Amino acid sequence: MSSSRQQENRNIGMYEILPQFSPWIHSRSKIYSDFFNPNICHICKRDPKSSRAHFEDFNTCRSCNMILYCSSNHELEHKANHEEICIILGKLSHSHPVFWQTHNFRREDWVKSRKDLLRIVKVELQRYMKPYEVPMIMFAKSCFICHEQRNLQTCTECYCVNYCSNHAEVLIYHHITNCAKLKSCLGTDKYIQSTSLSYFRFTQANSVTIHNVVNMQQFIETFMNYKSDHLKKFYSDYLSGPLTLYHGIMNYHLHVKDIQNEHYVIHIIVANNLDAQYILAWEIMLHMFSGELKHLEVILIGSEMQTIRVNVNLCSICTLCQKKFEVQSYRLHLRDYANMILSCNSPNVIIAFEADFSDWDLGAEIISKLKSQSCPFVVTAGSKSKFEKNRQELNKILRTTLDLTPIENKFSSLRAYRNLEDDDVFYRNKFLVIFKGLKNLFNSHNEPE
C-alpha cells in the first residue's frame, strides 16, 4: 500500500480494502492460504477417503513434514507459496530438534513447544505470516495422547486427530467425546473456503428491530435468510465482535450515551487475522445505535496487522445521515501501543478478543499507562478453561487475587474452531469479562518489593 494511503484518510469501497481486512475476496490461492488441516490435501482440501487419488498418492512435504498433498501436481502448484517457510522449518529441524522430539509430552508442554516454535519462525521469516502458516505449526501432526510426531495414523471420521500405534485403542474415547464436533468443524471450514461469500451490511438490524433480539440464534433467525447452516455459522462469527460489544452496552452499563460529540472510539488490542478480516462488520454499530452514534472509529493493534487508515464507504442510509466509519490498523506490540496510540487517542472501550494473557508483555511501564485510562476493558475467551488460565495469568501479572466470574456471552460465534489445548472445539467470544474501568483494575497491581 502506498505511503499516501497509510498517512491519509480516504474513502474506500469494500473491494478496495486490503485482503487482510476482507473475507470476500475469493480466489484459488485464497482458498488454500486461509485454511489448513495436516491430514487433507492443502490445495484441493480433499481427504484420502473422498479424493479420487489413491491413498498411496498422498504425500507429506519431505522438507518440513507438516503439509500434505494428494498429488505431485498439487505439491508443485504450492511450491512457490510454501518454499520460504519450508526452508526455515527444515533448518530448524536440525538446529532445534527438540521441537520434533516431543514423545511423552504433556498437553501443556506440547502447546508451549508450538508457541515457542512459532515465535522463532516469525523471527526467521521477517514478514507477515500467511493465515495457513500459523495453524500449520500449531496443529502439526502428533499423537493426541503422547504427542509423538512420527509413524502416525489419522482418524478417518474427523481427519483432525492423529494417534500412534501405542494409543490406537484410546481412539474410541475420542469418537465418543469429540469426533463429531471436529468433523462438523472441518465441514464448515471446507464449505466456507469453497463458497463465494456475499457482503451484507445488515442494515435491517437497526435500533428498533434489534431491541428484542436477545442472542445470536435469534439474530440469525431475524436477519439472515440462509438455508445453509455453514453460512449461518460464518456470519455469526463475522458479527460476533460488534454484537458482543452491543451485548455489553445494553446489559452491563457500557453506556453509549457517554459518547462525546456522537463519536465512539474502539481499540481492539493484540488483534489477529480474524479481527482484521471481520473489520467491516463493525458498521452494524452505526445501525444499532442510529440515534446516538455518528462517527465510529475502530483501531486494530497487533503484531501481524498491516498499517492502514481509511474511511469506509457506508450504506445509503448512513451516508444520508452523514455518518462516518473510520478504520485504523497498526503493526504494534503492546508496549508501543501504550506509548504511541493510547497516550494520544483515548478510547471509549478497549477490547481483547480471544485473549491469551500468557503471551502479553504487561510490564510495569505498560501497566502505568493503562492505569491512566478510565474506559471499560472487555476480554473474551472461547472456553472456560482458557478463561481460567487467563485469570491465573492476570493474578500473576498484577500480584494479587482477582475474584472474576465469566459471563456467558449470548452473542458468541456459533462457528466451531479446533481447540489446540484439548483436541476439542471452542466458539469465539463464548465467555467474556467486563472490567468497568482499567484504572480500577490496574490500581490493584502490587509493585514487587
Helices and strands as residue ranges (DSSP letters): H 3-7, E 11-12, G 14-16, G 19-21, H 28-34, G 55-57, E 59-60, E 68-69, H 72-95, G 97-99, H 107-125, H 133-138, E 153-154, E 162-163, G 165-170, H 171-177, H 179-193, H 216-223, H 229-251, G 256-258, E 263-268, H 273-277, G 279-283, H 284-288, E 295-302, E 308-312, H 316-320, E 324-331, H 334-336, I 337-341, E 349-352, G 357-359, H 364-371, E 377-381, H 384-398, E 407-408, E 416-419, E 424-427, E 431-435, H 438-442
